[in-house]
Amino acid sequence: MSIELTALTLAGLLQFLQYGIYAVPANLELGSGYTMSARDREPSRPMTPKTARLGRAFDNHFEGLILFAIAVGVIQMSGQNTGFTASCAVVYLAARVAYVPAYAMGWKPWRSLIWFAGFLATLAMLLAALF
């Protein structure tokens, strides 16, 4: 398996891990009555800021993962895997791993800079496929 596909697979597994890291405290804080409901109303009690940030980091990874999967798919299907695209994939994965604690702990401006590193790595992969 290529480095790009390995990074994509690990990024997918990271999303599952993020789900658990977020879902457990969210269920404890909101109660199963709310989390198992249709959620037609706002919860009667708020989540802690850290748990809410974990939820936003989880959602954010879905958004980034879509673009990264497109980049890996284009590189892989066109046979344009290079050391550069592999490095970009590793940077993306490392940034996503670092992003979770950075967001959970409210590290600013580091959270945004870490996010940007992953975003830029994905953009670089897409541009490498075109040129």
C-alpha positions in Angstrom: 0.0 0.0 0.0 1.3 3.5 -0.8 2.2 6.0 1.9 -0.7 8.1 0.7 -3.2 5.3 1.1 -1.7 4.3 4.5 -2.1 7.9 5.7 -5.7 8.0 4.4 -6.5 4.7 6.2 -4.9 6.0 9.5 -6.8 9.3 9.1 -10.0 7.2 8.8 -9.1 5.3 12.0 -8.3 8.6 13.7 -11.9 9.7 12.9 -13.2 6.7 14.7 -11.0 7.4 17.7 -12.1 11.0 17.7 -15.7 9.8 17.8 -15.0 7.9 21.0 -13.0 10.7 22.6 -16.0 13.0 22.0 -19.0 10.7 22.4 -18.2 9.3 25.8 -18.0 12.7 27.6 -20.8 14.1 25.6 -23.1 11.2 26.6 -22.1 11.6 30.2 -22.6 15.3 30.2 -25.9 15.5 28.2 -27.4 12.3 29.5 -28.7 9.3 27.4 -32.2 10.8 27.4 -31.0 13.5 25.1 -28.3 11.7 23.1 -30.7 8.8 22.3 -33.5 11.2 21.3 -34.3 12.7 17.9 -32.7 15.9 19.2 -35.5 18.1 18.1 -34.7 20.5 20.9 -31.5 21.9 22.4 -30.1 19.9 25.3 -31.3 20.9 28.8 -27.7 21.3 30.0 -24.6 22.4 28.1 -21.5 20.4 27.5 -18.3 21.5 29.0 -16.2 23.8 26.7 -13.6 21.0 26.3 -16.2 18.4 25.2 -17.8 20.9 22.8 -14.4 21.6 21.3 -13.8 17.9 20.9 -17.1 17.8 19.0 -16.1 20.6 16.7 -12.7 19.0 16.1 -14.5 15.8 15.2 -16.8 17.6 12.7 -13.8 19.6 11.3 -12.0 16.3 10.6 -14.9 15.1 8.5 -14.6 18.3 6.4 -10.8 17.9 6.0 -11.0 14.2 5.4 -13.2 14.6 2.4 -10.7 16.9 0.6 -7.7 14.7 1.7 -9.5 11.5 0.4 -10.0 13.3 -2.9 -6.4 14.3 -3.1 -5.2 10.7 -2.3 -7.7 9.2 -4.7 -6.5 11.5 -7.6 -2.8 10.8 -6.8 -3.4 7.1 -6.5 -5.6 6.6 -9.5 -3.4 8.7 -11.7 -0.3 6.9 -10.6 1.4 10.2 -9.6 2.7 9.0 -6.2 6.0 10.8 -5.4 8.1 11.5 -2.4 6.4 14.9 -2.4 2.9 13.6 -2.3 3.9 11.0 0.3 5.4 13.8 2.5 2.2 15.8 2.1 0.1 12.9 3.2 2.3 12.4 6.3 2.1 16.1 7.1 -1.7 16.0 6.8 -2.0 13.0 9.1 0.4 14.5 11.7 -1.5 17.8 11.6 -4.8 16.0 12.2 -3.4 14.0 15.1 -1.9 17.2 16.6 -5.1 19.2 15.9 -7.2 17.1 18.4 -5.4 18.1 21.6 -4.7 21.5 20.2 -8.4 22.2 19.8 -9.5 20.4 23.0 -7.0 22.4 25.0 -7.9 25.7 23.3 -4.3 26.3 22.1 -4.4 29.5 20.1 -3.1 30.4 17.6 -1.5 26.9 17.4 -4.8 25.1 16.6 -5.3 27.3 13.5 -1.7 26.9 12.4 -1.9 23.1 12.8 -5.2 23.1 10.8 -3.6 25.2 8.1 -0.6 22.8 7.8 -3.0 19.9 7.0 -5.1 22.1 4.7 -2.0 23.2 2.8 -0.6 19.7 2.5 -3.9 18.6 0.9 -3.9 21.5 -1.5 -0.3 20.8 -2.4 -1.3 17.2 -3.3 -4.1 18.3 -5.5 -1.8 20.8 -7.3 0.9 18.2 -7.7 -1.6 16.0 -9.5 -2.3 18.8 -12.0 1.2 19.9 -12.7 
